[in-house]
């Protein structure tokens, strides 16, 4: 999560908020460490006005392959961060 937060500094816009979608399987493995993970994300990310998140129960999508896309598969332990922001004026 620390590396993910750091990547927000490299976006072509200024992130002001983040929405985090975490697979329920991650909570099963991480347990109470989810709070630590969120804290590490916030410490390494640029200052955000807001952050929210929720668990999901399995992410189903195809995988990109050289010949196109695979059939839809269940992806376990997925984490999605949606950065919301505005164009950087500087």
Secondary structure, 3 states (H helix, E strand, C coil): CHHHHHHHHHCCCEEEEEEEEEEHHHHHHHCCHHHHHHHHHHHHCCCCCEEEEEEECCEEECCEECCEECCCEEECCCEEEEEEEECCCC
